[in-house]
Amino acid sequence: MASASTFNLSSLRAALPSAPSGPSICFPNGPSPSRFRISRPKSGPRPLNSFVGLAPLLPIFSSPDSFTFENCFPMLNNGGRFFAMRHGRKVPKLNRPPDQRKALLRGLTTQLLKFGRIKTTRARASAMRKYVDKMVTLAKDGSLHKRRQALGFIYEKQIVHALFAEVGERYGDREGGYTRIIRTLPRRGDNAPMAYIELV
């Protein structure tokens, strides 16, 4: 009767299903089978549980055992999930959409190169200054490619040819700073700050 109630541990282990991964129950060889311990497979260091709140949707890891922040936050140029902040990239909007703003700056640049001095608001004068300097820099190069670039920006063709013909003797020794802004009285009506911008 006692022999029928006893059981063999090896036969019990053979009857249990095998679990290749995950925690397994190991019985000691002692007299009391009621005590047991839980052990994990010794297949190397277990990766830490990751916080997926800021991780990409489909992270690509170099190996299943490695986990680094470089894999979770890939550096993507124009098209990634994370973008850098626009510190120091302020663009003067001039209260206009992009196409109207570009047309305004092209017209102001054309008028300044035509007359040599114009009066406009201080914000417009500061915004158009770099475009005037760029046109003078293109004229100092004097190549056909630079001439075509100037023709694509300045509205009047005769101004471009005159600029390329006269810029060498006028700004040959000057490295930048081809314009000057002089502040004047505010505009009557809306009290907008005004300024004169002229070629040096």
Buried (B, 14 or more C-beta within 10 A) or exposed (E): EEEEEEEEEEEEEEEEEEEEEEEEEEBEEEEEEEEEEEEEEEEEEEEEEEEEEEBBEEEEEEEEEEBEEEBBBEEEEEEEEEEEEEEEEEEEEBEEEEEEBEEBBBEBBBBBBBEEEBEBBBBBBBBBBEBBBBBBBBBBEEEEEBBEBBBEBBBEEEBBBBBBEEBEEBBEEEEEEBBBEEEEEEEEEEEEEBBBBBBE
